[in-house]
Amino acid sequence: MRPGFQIRHWAALAPGLREAGDWQAWARHPVPPAGALEAPLAAMPAMQRRRVERVGRLALEVAYAVDGQGEAPDFARRPMVFASRHGDVLRSVGLLEALDRGEPLSPTQFGLSVHNAVAAQYGIARGSTAPYSAVAGGRCSAEAGLWEALAYLDEGHDEVLLVVFDEPPPALFARDADEPAIPFAWALRIAPAAAGGFQLQPGAGAGEIAAPEGADLPHGLAVLAYLLAPTAAWAVEADDGGWCWRHAG
């Protein structure tokens, strides 16, 4: 599979960060985002919006934002990939807590808790008939999602929407946390690489430059910092062998 791609458009959202200029300044000296976090999701019809919890609002806010940039995509043909380590974990834990109390489960809440629910809601709202995927890959869910998006490009699609998002899991999981808990979402519209651009390949090759991830960032935000202010190469270590990022300038 060809590992190269270019970013046509992007959008991102985290505490205290929304505008492109603020994100680009942040990427040069990334620190844990702090401040207000709002995702009004005004672009989605109200009847659908009321079914979306916070993490879904973050994801769909940036999806709408990036699809409002440049030439409008062809929603009937443009694939989508939504990548999240935890998904709507707060809704899922709420269902488990209801079970523990002996309460009946809401079929609607159960349907909205599955990992592809956010992507499905965006597809329905946009009238999309194109294929979509919902991906989870642990700490490296951003890379797993991008790898899935690259597979769509390799099949001949001229553009893919990638949305990467997450929020802190409930406190009961704190002892198992291996990265800081910061809510965020970012979206890319990617196309096959022209001159320059990025490459992603599995395996953090020996001798590659290891770019610092910044202080106390979840890995998904560190990936965005790299994409906005790239170095020539970045080796990411992981239990599954890791990933190697490259940027041709």
BASEVO-564805 format. One record per residue: x, y, z of N, C-alpha, C in turn. Coordinates in steps of 0.001 Angstrom, whole numbers, plus 524288, in hexadecimal, padded with zeros to 5 digits. Last residue first. Layout:
XYZXYZXYZ...
//
This chain:
821A98458D80CD68223C84B2980C8981F5684D98808028202783B2780EBE823E383C7F80AAA824A08425C80A1381F958341581A3481D90838AE81786821BC83A8C813AD81B89828528206481F5A82B4981D6981C9D82FEB81AD481A1981F6E82B0781822823D88280881CA7826648250C81882812B782E7081C658167182CB1819CD81A898293F8146080B96839D28135C80E04834CB817CA811BE8337C813C27FF45841278144D804DC840508134A8069383AB9812C87F57784549817297F672841C8817DB7FC218406280AE17F4E284C7080A2F7F1F68479380E8F7F2EE843A480DB57FBA28544F80E087F6058555180D9B7F2CF8505A81595805FF84EC3810B0803D6850BF8114B7FDF98515A81BCC811D584B2A81C3080C9F84D5F816E580AF284F8A81D95818E484022819F7818378447A81A4D812928465C826118217683A728255B81BF783BB48220181B8584093825B682A79830B982416829AF8362B8231F823DF836EF82C19833C68286D82A6B82E7B829B88291E82E2482F7682C8983E8D826EF82D7383B168227C82B778359A8238B8217B8445182DBE827108437E82CFA827B283F9E8287D8164E84CDA82C5681913847E082BBF81EF98486482BC080CF0851D58315D8124E853DA831878160A84F43830FD803EA84C2D82F86803C0851DA82ECC8092C8545182ECB806BC841F5831B0804938433382C8B804908490982B74809FE842BC83C3380DB9841448381D80BB4842D8832B68007D84546840FA804DF848F484154808EB847C583D257FAFE83BF683EEB7F953840D783C6C7FDAE844E683C96800C183536845598009C8345A83FAF7FEF48395783CE27FE518395584F19803B98399784D4E80408838B5847697F3E08368F84FA37F53083C0D84F097FAD383CCA84D587F51082BB6850B27F21682DCE84C517F3108339584B717FA6982AA685A3A7FD2C829B9855557FA3C82BF5850A67F8A28352E863427F7028301F861227F95E82F6F85BB98037883BA1869327FF8183B8B8651B7FDB3835FC8642280BEC83EEE8700A806CC83D34871F48027983DA086DDD81328846848679F8123A8453D86D1880C938439A86DF78172E8403A85BB28153E8449985EBA813CD842CC8642D81B95838218568E815EC8387F85645813D983D4185926826FF8397C84EAA8246F839C9853C181E9883A878532982A54830278450A828818357484636825F48358784B8D834B382929841EF83046828D78457D82EB282E58847038391682556835C6838E1829998397F83408828F683CE083D6D818038345F83A2981C74832F583A5C8209C83743842DE80F6D837C3845DD813DB835DB842988187F8343A8396C80622833F783E128076083704840F480BF28348282C1480981831D183128807B682FF6835AC8098B8334C8214D80546836608249D809C4837A282A408084C8367D81736800CC82F0681C7E7FF7F830A981FAF8045E8318E80FD18050D823ED810378022B828DD815DC800C082A058108D8121981F158118780C9181E5A811C1809DC8239C80CE581D5E8188A80C5781A5C81D5C80D2A814AA81C0D81093829B481363810558240B812E280FBD821AE8184980CAA835EC80D8A80DDB83281811F380DD982CCC810478121D83F568045580E0883CA0807218102B8391280B688185883F667F7FD8189B840347FD988147283D048006080F3183F877EDC881495840697EF5D814AB841B27F52B804468388A7F2B4806CA83B0B7EE4380C8683B977EFBF7FDB582D9F7F7BF8020D8314E7F82380384833767F2D57EFA582D6F7F7E17F4B182B0F7F6977F8FE82F237F6577E9EB834A3802BC7E9FB832FD7FD437EF338304D7FC2F7E1838377D80DA37E6878361080B537E5C483414805C37DCD183F72816937DB4A83D82811757E05B83C7A80E897DC7983D2A824417DF8383E3C81F897DC6883C7981ACB7D9B484179831197D7F583F0D82C3C7DB6D840CD827C17D97483F5083EF27DB7E841D783A3E7D9F683EBA835767D6DC8415B84C517D53083F19847507D7E784217842F17D79F83E9F85A287D95184131855557D6B383E9C850AF7D9F783E8F867EA7D65983DF3863877D849840EE85EBB7E3EC837F486E477E26783D1886C3E7DE8C83C38867C57EB3683161876597E5B68315E874D87E410836E5873577F7BE82BE8872F97F47182FE58755A7EEE782FCB873217F95581DE28735D7FA2A822EE870E17F687826E4873667F66E814EF8781C7FBE08152C876647FD0281A248734D7EE20810A9882657EF5B8149987E727F5268149087D297EAC380A4388A1C7ECC1807B6885697EE7680B9E8813D7E6AA81096891A87EB5180D8D893077EDBE80AD888E527DD9B814A988CF77E239817F888D957E724814CC88EB17D4018104A88BB37D83680E40888697DD658110A889467CD6C815D8891F97CE7E810758938E7D2C180DEC8903C7CBB281F5D88D077CFC681F09891047D1228196E892807C97E81D3F87F0B7C7E081E2A884757CC4A81D27888597D27C822B98755E7CEF381EB6877567CD7D81FD987CFA7D2D682EAD86E667D4A382BA9872DF7D0B38277D874697D10C82CD0860817D01F82FB3865487D1E282C57869E07D41A82E71852D07D3FD82B7E857B57D2A182F1B85C2A7D67382CE5844FB7D41382F80849777D45982C0184E4C7D7DD82F44837B97DA5282CD683C4B7D86382FBD841197D39982D1582B317D24E82FD8830057D49982CB8834957D5DF82E6881DFE7D7AE82BCF822B97D65A82F3F8275F7D0DA82CE08118A7D05782FD0816637D23582C6681AE57D7A782C228059A7D5708295E80A0C7D51B82D2E80E9D7D83382C5A7F7997D84A82F177FC937D5BE82BAA800BD7D812825C57EF327DB5E82A6E7EEC17DB8982D9E7F3C67D99F817F77EF637D69D81C917F0E77DA2F821507F0D57DFB180F307ED607DE8D812B97E9107DB358176A7EA6C7E376809147F5197DF58806C97F1DC7DDB980A5C7ED647E9DC80FCB7FA437EC5D80BDC7F7017E865809257F3747E2998153A800327E552817EE7FBF27E7B8814087F82A7E00A80D19807277DC0E80F2B803977DE948121C7FF0F7E9A480C3D80C417E7AB807C78093E7E3628097E805757EA29815A3811707EDC1814BE80D137EC0C81018809C17E2C2813B5819377E1AB817AA8153C7E533816F9810807E83980C4981F137E34B80AD581C927E1F280EB2818397F043812C58226D7F18A80E3C81F347ECAD80C4181C5B7EAB1819AB828AC7ED0F81B9C823DE7EE7881717820427E7B1812EE830D97E3C48156F82D917E6058175E828727F17081050834EA7EE0780C2F832DE7E9DD80E7982F4A7F4DE81A2A8383C7F7A481779833FD7F44E8132B831977ED5F81BDC8401A7EDDE81F8D83BBC7F09C81CFB8371F7EF15813CE847307EA4D813B58440D7EA8B8178183F7F7F746810EF84DE07F866812AB848857F390812628450B7F2D780D03856F57F56C8121C857267F65381448851A77E919805D1850117EBED80709854DA7EE3F80C78854AB7E361806D7846C47E8818045C846B17EBB3805B384B817D78080673840197DA0F8073F845297DF3380452845057CEF680BBF8367E7D3D18090B837D67D56F80A4F83D647C55B80AA482D5E7C65280C88832AA7CABC80938834E97C32B80E88820217C57280AF2823EF7C5D980DB0829287BABE80EE7814D87BD568115C819427BF4F80D2381CEE7B73181142807557B8D180DDA80BA17BB3B81104810187AC8081A2B804137B1D2818298036E7B33D81490807FE7A38D81F72804F47A2FD819E6803927A85281762802B379F568298E80D3F7A3AE826D980AC27A24F8212A809A67993A8313E811B17971E82E4680D5C79B4782B4580A7279CB98361C81A6679EC9837FF8157079C6D8352F810BD797E38307F82251796E78361C821EE7989B8384A81CA679C2C82692820867968B8276781FE87956782D3281F1B7A6C382874822C67A534826A181DA079F708278881C8F7A61182B3D82D477A7DD82F1B8297D7A63E82D82823F47A27F821E18318079F428268E832007A0F682AC682E257AAEC81B4E82F3C7A5DD81A4E82CCD7A25D81F1E82D127B2B781F71835A57B35D81F9682FF67AE1F81ED982D357AE2481D0783F507AF358227783DEA7AFCA82301837FF7AD8C811F183F327A8C98151783F737A9C181ABA83DC27B54A80AA283F737B47780D4783A757AFD68110B83A927B51880671849637B99380992847DC7B8C080C8B842C07A8F6808608507A7AC938053684D6C7B0AB808B184AD57A1A980EBD8552D7A69080DBF857FE7AA8F80AC7854CA7986080F468500479BD6813C584F867A10D812FB8523E793AC805F88530279510806BD84D8A798E080B3784CC2792098082785DB37958F803EF85C1F79759804B48567878AC58103E85D0F78FDD8114385F5E793CB80D0D85DDA7828B80A8185866784CC80F0B855B778A3D8102A857D578014802F085FE7782238014C85ACA784B2805CD857D2783968043E86CD67810E806FC8688A783558051386365782157F9D8875EB785567FD078727B7820C7FF8E86E3677CBD7F9C1882DC77C847F83787D5777FC27FBF587A08784E17F82088E3B781407FB3A88B1B781247F9448857C78BD87F42189560787517F101893FC783527F3E3890BE794D77F9228970F7907B7FAA989A6C78B897F79D8993979AB77F4F888F1179C2D7F3B089475797D27F51489845796067F9D88868D7958A7F4328873A796A57F29988CD879990803F788872793F9802E18889E792FC7FD0D889487A43080280886C37A26C803F188C0179C8E8030788C987A3FE8007A87C1E7A5BD7FC5D87FBB7A4017FD8E885517A09C80A418787879D678059D8778E79EE88013187B487A9258107B87B7D7A3FA8117A87DA27A05080CDE87CE77B0D080C658751A7B12A80B7287AB77ABEF80C8287D597AD138106286B7C7AD8980ABB86C537ADC5809678721F7ADCE81B2686D047A8AC818D086C0E7A8D5812F786D207B89881BF186E2C7B53181D9B8726D7AFB681B54871D17BCA7818CE864947BD478155A8690D7B9C2816F386D927BBE3819D28592D7B83B81C2E85CE37B82A818E8861DC7C99881753857417C454818238554D7C0F381AD68595F7D3EA8153A859C37CFDE813C785D8A7CA588145085B717D9CC817AA850BD7DB858138D854527D7028119F857B17D50181979844117D4CC81B0C849867D6838168684CF27D25B81DA78376F7D5FD81ABA83AC47D5D281CEC840497CB7481C5C82C0A7CB3981EB68313C7CE7681B4E834E37CBEC81EBD81EE17CE2981B7B823037CDE281E99828137C4BF81E93812FC7C5DA82101817F97C83D81CFB81BA47C4ED820CD804DF7C4D181D8E809947C630820BD80E757BD1E827107FBD87C1A2827F97FF2F7C1598249E804247B3B2825C77F6837B846822CE7F4C97BCD88231D7F8967ABF982BFE7FA3E7AA63826E07F84B7AF0E8236D7F7017B0738355C7FC8D7AF3B831EC800E67AD7C82C807FF1C7BA2783BB37F7667B5E3838877F5567B4958346E7F9777BD20847CD7FE377BE2B8426C7FC8B7B94783FDF7FA437BE69854D47F99F7BB558510E7FC8F7BC7384B847FA9C7CA9A85B217F9C97C660858F07F6A67C389854BA7F9B97CD398614E806317CE6086020800BA7C99385E2F7FDCA7C67185C758115F7CAEE85F2A80F1C7CBA285D9B809647BF0685680815EE7BD6585BA5814297C1C785EBF811A97C3F584DF2819877C0F484D42814B47BEB285269812BA7C7FE851D8822A57CBA7850AE81E687C8C884FDF819437BE9F85334828977C22C857928277C7C5AC85674822D17BA41849398294D7B76C84D55826847BB1A851C8824FF7C289844E382F427C11C842AC82A2A7BE29846B5826E67C27584AB2838557C6EB84B57834D07C5CD848FC82F797B87C8477B83C287B9AF84D0F83B6B7BE3984DC38379E7B99683CD083D487B65983EB8839077B72C8448A838137C06383C33846017C1C1839C2841037BEAB83C1A83C847BAB1841B184DB87BFEE8435B84C367C14984148846C57B1AA83B8B84E257B145840FC84C7D7B6958431384AD07B5AA8324A852287B39D8326284CDA7B30E837E484AC77B810835A785C1A7BC59833EF858BB7BA94833CD8530A7ADBF8389E85FF17B20383C5985F497B62E83A7885B807A366832618580C7A5F9833D785CE67AAEA8370985BBE798578341A8505579E0A833C18504B7A0478359F8558378DF5835DC84F4478F848307C850607956B82FE38511478CA883FF784C2378B5183EC58518678CC08392B8530B78EBB83FE184164792A1841F084508791868404C84AA47859583CA383CAA78A0B8391083CD378E0883AC5840DF77F518455583E5077D5C8403583FE3781AE83C29840107855284DA1839DB7848384D4183F80782B6847DA8413778F3D84AF783042789BD84BD6831A5788AC84A8F8375F79BCE850C7831C8798AA84BFD83195792FF84D3D833037A09385A3A8336A79FC48589782DFF79C58853BB82D8F7A26585B9083DE779DF485E5283B9879CC385C838360B7A8D385783845AF7A6EB8541E841807A2218567C83ED17AE1085BBD84E1D7A86485C8584DAE7A5D08592D8497B7B707859068557F7B5D7856C1850697AFF38572C84FA27C0EB85E7385D4B7BB8285E9C85B967BB0485C3C856277C899860998676C7C7F085CB1863497C22E85C82861E57D1DB8696B86D187CC7D867F686BBC7CC6C86406867417DE03863E8871B67DA5F86824870B37D4FD8661286F677E96685E1286C657E62B85F61870E67E2A5863E986F7C7F218854478675E7EE2C8585D866917EAE58593486B7D7FF208525E86AD77F9CA8507786BA27F5CF854DB86ADE806CB857308600A805F285683865A480066854748664F80F98858C08558D80AD98564F857A980B00855A085D95813A78610584E4C8153486043853CB810A185DB9856A980F46860028449E814DD8612D844E0817008607F84A65804CE85E95846B4807C885A23844B080DA585B20844DE80145868998498B801A78647484D7F8053C8600E84BA6800F486D6483FBE8048486F5B843BC8056386B43847FB7F9108673183B507FE468672F838F7802568695283CB97F0808699F841CB7F28586445841877F80A8642883F4F7EF208742183F7A7F06787290844D37F2AB86D14844E97EC7A87380834E07F1388763C8367D7F2ED874CC83BF57E2CC86DFD8353D7E76286BB6832BE7EC7286E4C834897DB9486DC38415A7DD158704483C7A7E23F86E1283A6A7DB74867C084ADC7D7B5866D0846AD7D9B1868E6841737DE4686565857EA7E0698658C852A27DC2D8644084EAB7DA50863BD861E57DD0B86895860D17DF218692A85B587DA4D8563D8604E7D98185A86864027DCDB85F45862B87D8D9854788524D7DA95852A78576F7D9B78571D85B407D8258519E845087D570853D58497F7D7748514184E737DA7A853DB837427DB988515E83C447D8E885458840A47DC08850FB829A37D981853EC82DCB7DA74850FC832E07E0CE851BC81C5C7E0C884F8F8219B7DDD08532E825487E33684DB580F067E0CB85130812D97E10184E8D818337EAC28475E80A117E81084B87807377E5C484F9D80AF17F6608418A80C067F1EC8439C80EEA7EF8E8481080BC37FAA483612805357FAE483BB18062A7F5FB83D5880908801EE82A0D8066A7FD1A82D13806227FE51832DA806D38072F81CFA804DE8077C822A3804A280231825488044F8081D81227804748075F8149080995806EC81A808097C80204808AB7FCD7804E380D977FCAD803F2810A5801B3803487FB5C8000080000800008000080371804DE80000
//
